[in-house]
């Protein structure tokens, strides 16, 4: 059901675009290249199983978990895809 000037399916297109942006952002944060043998933050050894499971890993599990927790706590800015005044005020 279209609302106002929007065409049918416009809301679903917005949802799909948001999901695609989130997937692309997550993929861009994946490590690439050769894994390090020692954590770049604390210097502890990175287990071989972790290096094999996640190519390009640069941190031990403890340091990476701390970074992940900090990123989850930080607010994220979204895109205003609707372009109407009400969505800009939120």
PDB file of N, CA, C and O in Angstrom:
ATOM      1  N   UNK A   1       0.841  -1.171   0.000  1.00  0.00           N
ATOM      2  CA  UNK A   1       0.000   0.000   0.000  1.00  0.00           C
ATOM      3  C   UNK A   1       0.887   1.235   0.000  1.00  0.00           C
ATOM      4  O   UNK A   1       1.721   1.400   0.891  1.00  0.00           O
ATOM      5  N   UNK A   2       0.720   2.082  -0.964  1.00  0.00           N
ATOM      6  CA  UNK A   2       1.508   3.304  -1.077  1.00  0.00           C
ATOM      7  C   UNK A   2       0.906   4.395  -0.212  1.00  0.00           C
ATOM      8  O   UNK A   2      -0.307   4.452  -0.008  1.00  0.00           O
ATOM      9  N   UNK A   3       1.773   5.257   0.290  1.00  0.00           N
ATOM     10  CA  UNK A   3       1.339   6.363   1.136  1.00  0.00           C
ATOM     11  C   UNK A   3       1.785   7.652   0.478  1.00  0.00           C
ATOM     12  O   UNK A   3       2.960   7.795   0.140  1.00  0.00           O
ATOM     13  N   UNK A   4       0.878   8.587   0.291  1.00  0.00           N
ATOM     14  CA  UNK A   4       1.251   9.873  -0.306  1.00  0.00           C
ATOM     15  C   UNK A   4       1.763   9.688  -1.722  1.00  0.00           C
ATOM     16  O   UNK A   4       1.089   9.106  -2.571  1.00  0.00           O
ATOM     17  N   UNK A   5       2.965  10.192  -1.966  1.00  0.00           N
ATOM     18  CA  UNK A   5       3.552  10.138  -3.303  1.00  0.00           C
ATOM     19  C   UNK A   5       4.373   8.865  -3.537  1.00  0.00           C
ATOM     20  O   UNK A   5       4.862   8.636  -4.643  1.00  0.00           O
ATOM     21  N   UNK A   6       4.521   8.054  -2.512  1.00  0.00           N
ATOM     22  CA  UNK A   6       5.348   6.843  -2.645  1.00  0.00           C
ATOM     23  C   UNK A   6       4.650   5.808  -3.519  1.00  0.00           C
ATOM     24  O   UNK A   6       3.427   5.668  -3.485  1.00  0.00           O
ATOM     25  N   UNK A   7       5.440   5.093  -4.292  1.00  0.00           N
ATOM     26  CA  UNK A   7       4.877   4.043  -5.137  1.00  0.00           C
ATOM     27  C   UNK A   7       4.772   2.745  -4.327  1.00  0.00           C
ATOM     28  O   UNK A   7       5.356   2.631  -3.249  1.00  0.00           O
ATOM     29  N   UNK A   8       4.045   1.797  -4.840  1.00  0.00           N
ATOM     30  CA  UNK A   8       3.913   0.502  -4.180  1.00  0.00           C
ATOM     31  C   UNK A   8       5.287  -0.158  -4.044  1.00  0.00           C
ATOM     32  O   UNK A   8       6.079  -0.163  -4.987  1.00  0.00           O
ATOM     33  N   UNK A   9       5.553  -0.699  -2.891  1.00  0.00           N
ATOM     34  CA  UNK A   9       6.809  -1.390  -2.655  1.00  0.00           C
ATOM     35  C   UNK A   9       7.950  -0.489  -2.209  1.00  0.00           C
ATOM     36  O   UNK A   9       9.059  -0.977  -1.993  1.00  0.00           O
ATOM     37  N   UNK A  10       7.713   0.810  -2.064  1.00  0.00           N
ATOM     38  CA  UNK A  10       8.780   1.737  -1.704  1.00  0.00           C
ATOM     39  C   UNK A  10       9.315   1.452  -0.300  1.00  0.00           C
ATOM     40  O   UNK A  10      10.518   1.564  -0.063  1.00  0.00           O
ATOM     41  N   UNK A  11       8.453   1.095   0.609  1.00  0.00           N
ATOM     42  CA  UNK A  11       8.894   0.816   1.975  1.00  0.00           C
ATOM     43  C   UNK A  11       9.786  -0.415   2.002  1.00  0.00           C
ATOM     44  O   UNK A  11      10.810  -0.425   2.685  1.00  0.00           O
ATOM     45  N   UNK A  12       9.408  -1.447   1.268  1.00  0.00           N
ATOM     46  CA  UNK A  12      10.231  -2.655   1.217  1.00  0.00           C
ATOM     47  C   UNK A  12      11.575  -2.364   0.572  1.00  0.00           C
ATOM     48  O   UNK A  12      12.588  -2.933   0.980  1.00  0.00           O
ATOM     49  N   UNK A  13      11.605  -1.500  -0.418  1.00  0.00           N
ATOM     50  CA  UNK A  13      12.872  -1.115  -1.043  1.00  0.00           C
ATOM     51  C   UNK A  13      13.790  -0.416  -0.033  1.00  0.00           C
ATOM     52  O   UNK A  13      15.003  -0.629  -0.046  1.00  0.00           O
ATOM     53  N   UNK A  14      13.219   0.409   0.831  1.00  0.00           N
ATOM     54  CA  UNK A  14      13.999   1.074   1.868  1.00  0.00           C
ATOM     55  C   UNK A  14      14.572   0.051   2.846  1.00  0.00           C
ATOM     56  O   UNK A  14      15.738   0.136   3.230  1.00  0.00           O
ATOM     57  N   UNK A  15      13.755  -0.901   3.240  1.00  0.00           N
ATOM     58  CA  UNK A  15      14.211  -1.941   4.158  1.00  0.00           C
ATOM     59  C   UNK A  15      15.331  -2.754   3.515  1.00  0.00           C
ATOM     60  O   UNK A  15      16.353  -3.011   4.150  1.00  0.00           O
ATOM     61  N   UNK A  16      15.146  -3.157   2.265  1.00  0.00           N
ATOM     62  CA  UNK A  16      16.171  -3.929   1.556  1.00  0.00           C
ATOM     63  C   UNK A  16      17.471  -3.146   1.432  1.00  0.00           C
ATOM     64  O   UNK A  16      18.552  -3.715   1.583  1.00  0.00           O
ATOM     65  N   UNK A  17      17.377  -1.849   1.158  1.00  0.00           N
ATOM     66  CA  UNK A  17      18.575  -1.018   1.033  1.00  0.00           C
ATOM     67  C   UNK A  17      19.304  -0.907   2.366  1.00  0.00           C
ATOM     68  O   UNK A  17      20.534  -0.934   2.399  1.00  0.00           O
ATOM     69  N   UNK A  18      18.564  -0.783   3.466  1.00  0.00           N
ATOM     70  CA  UNK A  18      19.188  -0.714   4.791  1.00  0.00           C
ATOM     71  C   UNK A  18      19.898  -2.017   5.134  1.00  0.00           C
ATOM     72  O   UNK A  18      21.007  -2.003   5.669  1.00  0.00           O
ATOM     73  N   UNK A  19      19.265  -3.134   4.829  1.00  0.00           N
ATOM     74  CA  UNK A  19      19.879  -4.438   5.094  1.00  0.00           C
ATOM     75  C   UNK A  19      21.134  -4.609   4.247  1.00  0.00           C
ATOM     76  O   UNK A  19      22.156  -5.080   4.744  1.00  0.00           O
ATOM     77  N   UNK A  20      21.066  -4.232   2.979  1.00  0.00           N
ATOM     78  CA  UNK A  20      22.226  -4.347   2.097  1.00  0.00           C
ATOM     79  C   UNK A  20      23.381  -3.474   2.591  1.00  0.00           C
ATOM     80  O   UNK A  20      24.536  -3.896   2.550  1.00  0.00           O
ATOM     81  N   UNK A  21      23.076  -2.265   3.054  1.00  0.00           N
ATOM     82  CA  UNK A  21      24.121  -1.394   3.598  1.00  0.00           C
ATOM     83  C   UNK A  21      24.767  -2.013   4.831  1.00  0.00           C
ATOM     84  O   UNK A  21      25.986  -1.948   4.989  1.00  0.00           O
ATOM     85  N   UNK A  22      23.965  -2.611   5.702  1.00  0.00           N
ATOM     86  CA  UNK A  22      24.513  -3.240   6.907  1.00  0.00           C
ATOM     87  C   UNK A  22      25.395  -4.431   6.557  1.00  0.00           C
ATOM     88  O   UNK A  22      26.440  -4.632   7.176  1.00  0.00           O
ATOM     89  N   UNK A  23      24.987  -5.218   5.576  1.00  0.00           N
ATOM     90  CA  UNK A  23      25.794  -6.368   5.144  1.00  0.00           C
ATOM     91  C   UNK A  23      27.115  -5.895   4.556  1.00  0.00           C
ATOM     92  O   UNK A  23      28.169  -6.450   4.868  1.00  0.00           O
ATOM     93  N   UNK A  24      27.066  -4.876   3.711  1.00  0.00           N
ATOM     94  CA  UNK A  24      28.300  -4.358   3.111  1.00  0.00           C
ATOM     95  C   UNK A  24      29.237  -3.770   4.165  1.00  0.00           C
ATOM     96  O   UNK A  24      30.454  -3.924   4.065  1.00  0.00           O
ATOM     97  N   UNK A  25      28.681  -3.099   5.172  1.00  0.00           N
ATOM     98  CA  UNK A  25      29.511  -2.544   6.246  1.00  0.00           C
ATOM     99  C   UNK A  25      30.176  -3.666   7.048  1.00  0.00           C
ATOM    100  O   UNK A  25      31.347  -3.564   7.415  1.00  0.00           O
ATOM    101  N   UNK A  26      29.423  -4.736   7.318  1.00  0.00           N
ATOM    102  CA  UNK A  26      29.990  -5.868   8.059  1.00  0.00           C
ATOM    103  C   UNK A  26      31.078  -6.553   7.254  1.00  0.00           C
ATOM    104  O   UNK A  26      32.113  -6.927   7.807  1.00  0.00           O
ATOM    105  N   UNK A  27      30.863  -6.723   5.962  1.00  0.00           N
ATOM    106  CA  UNK A  27      31.878  -7.352   5.112  1.00  0.00           C
ATOM    107  C   UNK A  27      33.151  -6.510   5.042  1.00  0.00           C
ATOM    108  O   UNK A  27      34.254  -7.052   4.976  1.00  0.00           O
ATOM    109  N   UNK A  28      32.999  -5.191   5.055  1.00  0.00           N
ATOM    110  CA  UNK A  28      34.183  -4.331   4.963  1.00  0.00           C
ATOM    111  C   UNK A  28      35.025  -4.390   6.235  1.00  0.00           C
ATOM    112  O   UNK A  28      36.212  -4.064   6.208  1.00  0.00           O
ATOM    113  N   UNK A  29      34.424  -4.801   7.341  1.00  0.00           N
ATOM    114  CA  UNK A  29      35.174  -4.908   8.602  1.00  0.00           C
ATOM    115  C   UNK A  29      35.846  -6.263   8.792  1.00  0.00           C
ATOM    116  O   UNK A  29      36.616  -6.437   9.737  1.00  0.00           O
ATOM    117  N   UNK A  30      35.569  -7.225   7.914  1.00  0.00           N
ATOM    118  CA  UNK A  30      36.206  -8.534   8.023  1.00  0.00           C
ATOM    119  C   UNK A  30      37.694  -8.413   7.706  1.00  0.00           C
ATOM    120  O   UNK A  30      38.075  -7.698   6.779  1.00  0.00           O
ATOM    121  N   UNK A  31      38.531  -9.106   8.470  1.00  0.00           N
ATOM    122  CA  UNK A  31      39.973  -9.029   8.199  1.00  0.00           C
ATOM    123  C   UNK A  31      40.335  -9.740   6.903  1.00  0.00           C
ATOM    124  O   UNK A  31      39.676 -10.696   6.493  1.00  0.00           O
ATOM    125  N   UNK A  32      41.394  -9.255   6.270  1.00  0.00           N
ATOM    126  CA  UNK A  32      41.886  -9.876   5.046  1.00  0.00           C
ATOM    127  C   UNK A  32      43.401  -9.996   5.138  1.00  0.00           C
ATOM    128  O   UNK A  32      44.028  -9.360   5.985  1.00  0.00           O
ATOM    129  N   UNK A  33      43.972 -10.789   4.291  1.00  0.00           N
ATOM    130  CA  UNK A  33      45.418 -10.946   4.262  1.00  0.00           C
ATOM    131  C   UNK A  33      45.883 -12.079   5.155  1.00  0.00           C
ATOM    132  O   UNK A  33      45.110 -12.965   5.518  1.00  0.00           O
ATOM    133  N   UNK A  34      47.159 -12.035   5.502  1.00  0.00           N
ATOM    134  CA  UNK A  34      47.755 -13.080   6.323  1.00  0.00           C
ATOM    135  C   UNK A  34      47.536 -12.781   7.810  1.00  0.00           C
ATOM    136  O   UNK A  34      47.634 -11.633   8.243  1.00  0.00           O
ATOM    137  N   UNK A  35      47.243 -13.817   8.574  1.00  0.00           N
ATOM    138  CA  UNK A  35      47.024 -13.659  10.018  1.00  0.00           C
ATOM    139  C   UNK A  35      48.334 -13.402  10.745  1.00  0.00           C
ATOM    140  O   UNK A  35      49.398 -13.862  10.333  1.00  0.00           O
ATOM    141  N   UNK A  36      48.229 -12.660  11.829  1.00  0.00           N
ATOM    142  CA  UNK A  36      49.386 -12.447  12.691  1.00  0.00           C
ATOM    143  C   UNK A  36      49.507 -13.600  13.684  1.00  0.00           C
ATOM    144  O   UNK A  36      48.505 -14.225  14.031  1.00  0.00           O
ATOM    145  N   UNK A  37      50.712 -13.882  14.137  1.00  0.00           N
ATOM    146  CA  UNK A  37      50.903 -14.922  15.141  1.00  0.00           C
ATOM    147  C   UNK A  37      50.738 -14.383  16.554  1.00  0.00           C
ATOM    148  O   UNK A  37      50.440 -15.138  17.480  1.00  0.00           O
ATOM    149  N   UNK A  38      50.930 -13.070  16.724  1.00  0.00           N
ATOM    150  CA  UNK A  38      50.777 -12.441  18.030  1.00  0.00           C
ATOM    151  C   UNK A  38      49.825 -11.243  17.898  1.00  0.00           C
ATOM    152  O   UNK A  38      49.818 -10.544  16.885  1.00  0.00           O
ATOM    153  N   UNK A  39      49.037 -11.032  18.929  1.00  0.00           N
ATOM    154  CA  UNK A  39      48.040  -9.961  18.954  1.00  0.00           C
ATOM    155  C   UNK A  39      48.728  -8.605  18.792  1.00  0.00           C
ATOM    156  O   UNK A  39      49.732  -8.328  19.448  1.00  0.00           O
ATOM    157  N   UNK A  40      48.186  -7.771  17.921  1.00  0.00           N
ATOM    158  CA  UNK A  40      48.786  -6.459  17.705  1.00  0.00           C
ATOM    159  C   UNK A  40      48.515  -5.499  18.856  1.00  0.00           C
ATOM    160  O   UNK A  40      49.169  -4.459  18.947  1.00  0.00           O
ATOM    161  N   UNK A  41      47.565  -5.820  19.740  1.00  0.00           N
ATOM    162  CA  UNK A  41      47.272  -4.948  20.877  1.00  0.00           C
ATOM    163  C   UNK A  41      48.038  -5.354  22.137  1.00  0.00           C
ATOM    164  O   UNK A  41      48.707  -4.524  22.753  1.00  0.00           O
ATOM    165  N   UNK A  42      47.940  -6.622  22.516  1.00  0.00           N
ATOM    166  CA  UNK A  42      48.547  -7.054  23.787  1.00  0.00           C
ATOM    167  C   UNK A  42      49.790  -7.909  23.610  1.00  0.00           C
ATOM    168  O   UNK A  42      50.535  -8.103  24.571  1.00  0.00           O
ATOM    169  N   UNK A  43      50.036  -8.424  22.417  1.00  0.00           N
ATOM    170  CA  UNK A  43      51.225  -9.220  22.151  1.00  0.00           C
ATOM    171  C   UNK A  43      51.118 -10.696  22.499  1.00  0.00           C
ATOM    172  O   UNK A  43      52.077 -11.444  22.309  1.00  0.00           O
ATOM    173  N   UNK A  44      49.964 -11.129  23.006  1.00  0.00           N
ATOM    174  CA  UNK A  44      49.824 -12.553  23.326  1.00  0.00           C
ATOM    175  C   UNK A  44      49.683 -13.368  22.041  1.00  0.00           C
ATOM    176  O   UNK A  44      49.293 -12.839  21.000  1.00  0.00           O
ATOM    177  N   UNK A  45      50.003 -14.654  22.126  1.00  0.00           N
ATOM    178  CA  UNK A  45      49.960 -15.514  20.946  1.00  0.00           C
ATOM    179  C   UNK A  45      48.519 -15.776  20.522  1.00  0.00           C
ATOM    180  O   UNK A  45      47.648 -16.016  21.358  1.00  0.00           O
ATOM    181  N   UNK A  46      48.284 -15.727  19.235  1.00  0.00           N
ATOM    182  CA  UNK A  46      46.974 -16.051  18.681  1.00  0.00           C
ATOM    183  C   UNK A  46      46.995 -17.531  18.329  1.00  0.00           C
ATOM    184  O   UNK A  46      47.852 -17.960  17.557  1.00  0.00           O
ATOM    185  N   UNK A  47      46.069 -18.329  18.877  1.00  0.00           N
ATOM    186  CA  UNK A  47      46.073 -19.770  18.615  1.00  0.00           C
ATOM    187  C   UNK A  47      45.949 -20.078  17.118  1.00  0.00           C
ATOM    188  O   UNK A  47      45.280 -19.364  16.371  1.00  0.00           O
ATOM    189  N   UNK A  48      46.606 -21.149  16.711  1.00  0.00           N
ATOM    190  CA  UNK A  48      46.593 -21.559  15.304  1.00  0.00           C
ATOM    191  C   UNK A  48      45.177 -21.836  14.821  1.00  0.00           C
ATOM    192  O   UNK A  48      44.841 -21.529  13.677  1.00  0.00           O
ATOM    193  N   UNK A  49      44.350 -22.408  15.676  1.00  0.00           N
ATOM    194  CA  UNK A  49      42.965 -22.698  15.281  1.00  0.00           C
ATOM    195  C   UNK A  49      42.226 -21.408  14.916  1.00  0.00           C
ATOM    196  O   UNK A  49      41.445 -21.392  13.964  1.00  0.00           O
ATOM    197  N   UNK A  50      42.463 -20.337  15.657  1.00  0.00           N
ATOM    198  CA  UNK A  50      41.823 -19.046  15.358  1.00  0.00           C
ATOM    199  C   UNK A  50      42.361 -18.485  14.047  1.00  0.00           C
ATOM    200  O   UNK A  50      41.600 -17.967  13.229  1.00  0.00           O
ATOM    201  N   UNK A  51      43.653 -18.588  13.851  1.00  0.00           N
ATOM    202  CA  UNK A  51      44.256 -18.079  12.606  1.00  0.00           C
ATOM    203  C   UNK A  51      43.743 -18.844  11.391  1.00  0.00           C
ATOM    204  O   UNK A  51      43.534 -18.260  10.327  1.00  0.00           O
ATOM    205  N   UNK A  52      43.538 -20.164  11.553  1.00  0.00           N
ATOM    206  CA  UNK A  52      43.024 -20.978  10.455  1.00  0.00           C
ATOM    207  C   UNK A  52      41.546 -20.695  10.187  1.00  0.00           C
ATOM    208  O   UNK A  52      41.109 -20.678   9.036  1.00  0.00           O
ATOM    209  N   UNK A  53      40.786 -20.474  11.251  1.00  0.00           N
ATOM    210  CA  UNK A  53      39.343 -20.257  11.117  1.00  0.00           C
ATOM    211  C   UNK A  53      39.021 -18.884  10.535  1.00  0.00           C
ATOM    212  O   UNK A  53      38.022 -18.725   9.833  1.00  0.00           O
ATOM    213  N   UNK A  54      39.865 -17.893  10.825  1.00  0.00           N
ATOM    214  CA  UNK A  54      39.587 -16.523  10.409  1.00  0.00           C
ATOM    215  C   UNK A  54      40.828 -15.925   9.755  1.00  0.00           C
ATOM    216  O   UNK A  54      41.620 -15.265  10.428  1.00  0.00           O
ATOM    217  N   UNK A  55      41.006 -16.145   8.460  1.00  0.00           N
ATOM    218  CA  UNK A  55      42.190 -15.613   7.782  1.00  0.00           C
ATOM    219  C   UNK A  55      42.268 -14.092   7.924  1.00  0.00           C
ATOM    220  O   UNK A  55      41.269 -13.390   7.768  1.00  0.00           O
ATOM    221  N   UNK A  56      43.459 -13.601   8.220  1.00  0.00           N
ATOM    222  CA  UNK A  56      43.656 -12.163   8.367  1.00  0.00           C
ATOM    223  C   UNK A  56      43.453 -11.659   9.782  1.00  0.00           C
ATOM    224  O   UNK A  56      43.453 -10.448  10.006  1.00  0.00           O
ATOM    225  N   UNK A  57      43.279 -12.555  10.747  1.00  0.00           N
ATOM    226  CA  UNK A  57      43.035 -12.133  12.124  1.00  0.00           C
ATOM    227  C   UNK A  57      44.263 -11.396  12.667  1.00  0.00           C
ATOM    228  O   UNK A  57      45.400 -11.782  12.397  1.00  0.00           O
ATOM    229  N   UNK A  58      44.014 -10.321  13.443  1.00  0.00           N
ATOM    230  CA  UNK A  58      45.099  -9.491  13.937  1.00  0.00           C
ATOM    231  C   UNK A  58      45.107  -9.361  15.463  1.00  0.00           C
ATOM    232  O   UNK A  58      46.052  -8.827  16.044  1.00  0.00           O
ATOM    233  N   UNK A  59      44.044  -9.855  16.103  1.00  0.00           N
ATOM    234  CA  UNK A  59      43.930  -9.708  17.555  1.00  0.00           C
ATOM    235  C   UNK A  59      43.528 -11.029  18.203  1.00  0.00           C
ATOM    236  O   UNK A  59      42.908 -11.885  17.571  1.00  0.00           O
ATOM    237  N   UNK A  60      43.894 -11.179  19.484  1.00  0.00           N
ATOM    238  CA  UNK A  60      43.451 -12.338  20.256  1.00  0.00           C
ATOM    239  C   UNK A  60      41.959 -12.186  20.555  1.00  0.00           C
ATOM    240  O   UNK A  60      41.379 -11.123  20.336  1.00  0.00           O
ATOM    241  N   UNK A  61      41.353 -13.242  21.048  1.00  0.00           N
ATOM    242  CA  UNK A  61      39.917 -13.239  21.308  1.00  0.00           C
ATOM    243  C   UNK A  61      39.558 -12.168  22.340  1.00  0.00           C
ATOM    244  O   UNK A  61      38.554 -11.473  22.180  1.00  0.00           O
ATOM    245  N   UNK A  62      40.361 -12.026  23.390  1.00  0.00           N
ATOM    246  CA  UNK A  62      40.062 -11.065  24.449  1.00  0.00           C
ATOM    247  C   UNK A  62      40.063  -9.632  23.920  1.00  0.00           C
ATOM    248  O   UNK A  62      39.128  -8.876  24.183  1.00  0.00           O
ATOM    249  N   UNK A  63      41.099  -9.255  23.182  1.00  0.00           N
ATOM    250  CA  UNK A  63      41.189  -7.896  22.646  1.00  0.00           C
ATOM    251  C   UNK A  63      40.098  -7.630  21.613  1.00  0.00           C
ATOM    252  O   UNK A  63      39.524  -6.542  21.587  1.00  0.00           O
ATOM    253  N   UNK A  64      39.806  -8.623  20.756  1.00  0.00           N
ATOM    254  CA  UNK A  64      38.770  -8.439  19.759  1.00  0.00           C
ATOM    255  C   UNK A  64      37.400  -8.313  20.415  1.00  0.00           C
ATOM    256  O   UNK A  64      36.566  -7.537  19.948  1.00  0.00           O
ATOM    257  N   UNK A  65      37.151  -9.060  21.488  1.00  0.00           N
ATOM    258  CA  UNK A  65      35.874  -8.964  22.196  1.00  0.00           C
ATOM    259  C   UNK A  65      35.701  -7.574  22.801  1.00  0.00           C
ATOM    260  O   UNK A  65      34.597  -7.030  22.787  1.00  0.00           O
ATOM    261  N   UNK A  66      36.772  -6.993  23.330  1.00  0.00           N
ATOM    262  CA  UNK A  66      36.700  -5.649  23.900  1.00  0.00           C
ATOM    263  C   UNK A  66      36.360  -4.623  22.813  1.00  0.00           C
ATOM    264  O   UNK A  66      35.561  -3.715  23.044  1.00  0.00           O
ATOM    265  N   UNK A  67      36.957  -4.767  21.647  1.00  0.00           N
ATOM    266  CA  UNK A  67      36.671  -3.849  20.537  1.00  0.00           C
ATOM    267  C   UNK A  67      35.233  -4.019  20.065  1.00  0.00           C
ATOM    268  O   UNK A  67      34.548  -3.031  19.800  1.00  0.00           O
ATOM    269  N   UNK A  68      34.769  -5.263  19.956  1.00  0.00           N
ATOM    270  CA  UNK A  68      33.395  -5.521  19.531  1.00  0.00           C
ATOM    271  C   UNK A  68      32.390  -4.933  20.511  1.00  0.00           C
ATOM    272  O   UNK A  68      31.374  -4.373  20.097  1.00  0.00           O
ATOM    273  N   UNK A  69      32.665  -5.056  21.812  1.00  0.00           N
ATOM    274  CA  UNK A  69      31.773  -4.494  22.826  1.00  0.00           C
ATOM    275  C   UNK A  69      31.714  -2.977  22.720  1.00  0.00           C
ATOM    276  O   UNK A  69      30.641  -2.388  22.853  1.00  0.00           O
ATOM    277  N   UNK A  70      32.856  -2.338  22.481  1.00  0.00           N
ATOM    278  CA  UNK A  70      32.893  -0.884  22.344  1.00  0.00           C
ATOM    279  C   UNK A  70      32.125  -0.434  21.105  1.00  0.00           C
ATOM    280  O   UNK A  70      31.435   0.585  21.144  1.00  0.00           O
ATOM    281  N   UNK A  71      32.235  -1.175  20.018  1.00  0.00           N
ATOM    282  CA  UNK A  71      31.507  -0.816  18.798  1.00  0.00           C
ATOM    283  C   UNK A  71      30.001  -0.979  18.977  1.00  0.00           C
ATOM    284  O   UNK A  71      29.224  -0.181  18.452  1.00  0.00           O
ATOM    285  N   UNK A  72      29.584  -2.010  19.717  1.00  0.00           N
ATOM    286  CA  UNK A  72      28.154  -2.201  19.960  1.00  0.00           C
ATOM    287  C   UNK A  72      27.584  -1.096  20.832  1.00  0.00           C
ATOM    288  O   UNK A  72      26.421  -0.722  20.682  1.00  0.00           O
ATOM    289  N   UNK A  73      28.393  -0.572  21.740  1.00  0.00           N
ATOM    290  CA  UNK A  73      27.914   0.461  22.645  1.00  0.00           C
ATOM    291  C   UNK A  73      27.838   1.832  21.971  1.00  0.00           C
ATOM    292  O   UNK A  73      27.074   2.691  22.412  1.00  0.00           O
ATOM    293  N   UNK A  74      28.611   2.045  20.920  1.00  0.00           N
ATOM    294  CA  UNK A  74      28.641   3.335  20.235  1.00  0.00           C
ATOM    295  C   UNK A  74      27.384   3.508  19.382  1.00  0.00           C
ATOM    296  O   UNK A  74      26.962   2.575  18.699  1.00  0.00           O
ATOM    297  N   UNK A  75      26.788   4.702  19.421  1.00  0.00           N
ATOM    298  CA  UNK A  75      25.613   4.931  18.576  1.00  0.00           C
ATOM    299  C   UNK A  75      26.009   5.011  17.102  1.00  0.00           C
ATOM    300  O   UNK A  75      27.084   5.502  16.758  1.00  0.00           O
ATOM    301  N   UNK A  76      25.121   4.519  16.245  1.00  0.00           N
ATOM    302  CA  UNK A  76      25.373   4.547  14.806  1.00  0.00           C
ATOM    303  C   UNK A  76      24.420   5.524  14.138  1.00  0.00           C
ATOM    304  O   UNK A  76      23.238   5.590  14.473  1.00  0.00           O
ATOM    305  N   UNK A  77      24.938   6.260  13.215  1.00  0.00           N
ATOM    306  CA  UNK A  77      24.102   7.167  12.436  1.00  0.00           C
ATOM    307  C   UNK A  77      23.530   6.406  11.248  1.00  0.00           C
ATOM    308  O   UNK A  77      24.242   5.671  10.564  1.00  0.00           O
ATOM    309  N   UNK A  78      22.263   6.590  11.016  1.00  0.00           N
ATOM    310  CA  UNK A  78      21.627   5.928   9.886  1.00  0.00           C
ATOM    311  C   UNK A  78      21.453   6.887   8.720  1.00  0.00           C
ATOM    312  O   UNK A  78      21.781   8.071   8.809  1.00  0.00           O
ATOM    313  N   UNK A  79      20.944   6.365   7.655  1.00  0.00           N
ATOM    314  CA  UNK A  79      20.680   7.176   6.476  1.00  0.00           C
ATOM    315  C   UNK A  79      19.215   7.585   6.489  1.00  0.00           C
ATOM    316  O   UNK A  79      18.344   6.786   6.832  1.00  0.00           O
ATOM    317  N   UNK A  80      18.948   8.818   6.118  1.00  0.00           N
ATOM    318  CA  UNK A  80      17.581   9.274   5.970  1.00  0.00           C
ATOM    319  C   UNK A  80      17.149   8.990   4.543  1.00  0.00           C
ATOM    320  O   UNK A  80      17.392   9.796   3.645  1.00  0.00           O
ATOM    321  N   UNK A  81      16.515   7.856   4.329  1.00  0.00           N
ATOM    322  CA  UNK A  81      16.112   7.482   2.979  1.00  0.00           C
ATOM    323  C   UNK A  81      14.728   8.014   2.633  1.00  0.00           C
ATOM    324  O   UNK A  81      14.350   8.067   1.463  1.00  0.00           O
ATOM    325  N   UNK A  82      13.985   8.402   3.642  1.00  0.00           N
ATOM    326  CA  UNK A  82      12.621   8.828   3.369  1.00  0.00           C
ATOM    327  C   UNK A  82      12.565  10.242   2.807  1.00  0.00           C
ATOM    328  O   UNK A  82      11.770  10.530   1.912  1.00  0.00           O
ATOM    329  N   UNK A  83      13.395  11.107   3.324  1.00  0.00           N
ATOM    330  CA  UNK A  83      13.476  12.451   2.769  1.00  0.00           C
ATOM    331  C   UNK A  83      12.322  13.356   3.136  1.00  0.00           C
ATOM    332  O   UNK A  83      12.201  14.436   2.559  1.00  0.00           O
ATOM    333  N   UNK A  84      11.458  12.965   4.079  1.00  0.00           N
ATOM    334  CA  UNK A  84      10.425  13.900   4.472  1.00  0.00           C
ATOM    335  C   UNK A  84      10.817  14.574   5.794  1.00  0.00           C
ATOM    336  O   UNK A  84      11.712  14.103   6.496  1.00  0.00           O
ATOM    337  N   UNK A  85      10.166  15.637   6.113  1.00  0.00           N
ATOM    338  CA  UNK A  85      10.534  16.449   7.263  1.00  0.00           C
ATOM    339  C   UNK A  85      10.408  15.668   8.572  1.00  0.00           C
ATOM    340  O   UNK A  85      11.253  15.809   9.456  1.00  0.00           O
ATOM    341  N   UNK A  86       9.376  14.857   8.705  1.00  0.00           N
ATOM    342  CA  UNK A  86       9.172  14.111   9.949  1.00  0.00           C
ATOM    343  C   UNK A  86      10.328  13.160  10.226  1.00  0.00           C
ATOM    344  O   UNK A  86      10.734  13.030  11.381  1.00  0.00           O
ATOM    345  N   UNK A  87      10.876  12.488   9.210  1.00  0.00           N
ATOM    346  CA  UNK A  87      11.960  11.550   9.435  1.00  0.00           C
ATOM    347  C   UNK A  87      13.253  12.280   9.761  1.00  0.00           C
ATOM    348  O   UNK A  87      14.134  11.704  10.399  1.00  0.00           O
ATOM    349  N   UNK A  88      13.389  13.526   9.341  1.00  0.00           N
ATOM    350  CA  UNK A  88      14.591  14.296   9.629  1.00  0.00           C
ATOM    351  C   UNK A  88      14.592  14.808  11.063  1.00  0.00           C
ATOM    352  O   UNK A  88      15.655  15.105  11.608  1.00  0.00           O
ATOM    353  N   UNK A  89      13.436  14.914  11.677  1.00  0.00           N
ATOM    354  CA  UNK A  89      13.338  15.427  13.045  1.00  0.00           C
ATOM    355  C   UNK A  89      13.620  14.377  14.082  1.00  0.00           C
ATOM    356  O   UNK A  89      13.843  14.722  15.242  1.00  0.00           O
ATOM    357  N   UNK A  90      13.623  13.102  13.723  1.00  0.00           N
ATOM    358  CA  UNK A  90      13.822  12.020  14.693  1.00  0.00           C
ATOM    359  C   UNK A  90      15.268  11.836  15.035  1.00  0.00           C
ATOM    360  O   UNK A  90      15.607  10.967  15.837  1.00  0.00           O
TER     361      UNK A  90
END
